[in-house]
């Protein structure tokens, strides 16, 4: 969200004294959704608990709103998420989705929030779903307090894994699911999976040895340098060779890439990483090399060039005078997914059990985890294609 519009948003929040801003959607005649319509007089209610922390902004005699926006990353993130959520609410209105939406200031820090008071004052136990708060401990508290009423509580941003409740939905796909998914993908292609793992990556090596026993580990020298023969001898000519590279060492990366590129004329090879690696983005690593090796990786989000995604970006930019960032898109995706599920006759919990949805960047594919809550296994296996774009691997 553009800084000017953020200032306006904060001013509006103050003007509305937004401990509860209600934004009801309206029913149109045409509904262009492949979803079940709700029964007559069955308007659902969605609440958003967002950490505007207006009490702190209001009481800040030292910093003006402008100065606070310059240095308060958490407030900026909240306002970006909020701007995306508003876009989702507007899109729902245009599609004729009838859901009453209320937005509350959760006034939260990592260890505290006002959710208990919000629930009591605004009878959130009568809502069908709640998005937020942001911090894991606060979203768990909300789920605990609303568990008896079976109100779905959706954690929009937290990557932490804490207590589980039968009504708690973690939207962030866990790193463990991403890791296992990429290995499952490589096996589905009958790949010969090889791993070059830095000596410093002890936990990664242990994970592979314990859970991916068919993966062949490449030997390194005592100083952690690549032993070329150890890698070369493991390549096979009759299968696709997936080489998992786990290191931040520029020297080890360059040595591995050089060897793999020299073998491309004899073997089918694809480079793989298990998580984002900033070293690969430095000037010392040739991007063209990653393209030639069709770098493959798991991701919770995708690059979407569809018509729907283009329209979202265009409309967001028109309204906010800036391209949507990660948090704005996340706000749209999480909120629109909830609105689509609540537009049905079934409950959010029932919808989450049997329906997969896909929004601008994210896929929402919920499953009940071992501890009784819900986790999201929505993810993408992506690769760098030779036309210099990122595509989903099939």
Order of alpha helices (4+ residues) and beta strands (2+ residues): alpha-beta-beta-alpha-alpha-alpha-beta-alpha-beta-alpha-beta-beta-alpha-beta-alpha-beta-alpha-beta-alpha-beta-alpha-beta-alpha-alpha-alpha-beta-beta-beta-beta-beta-beta
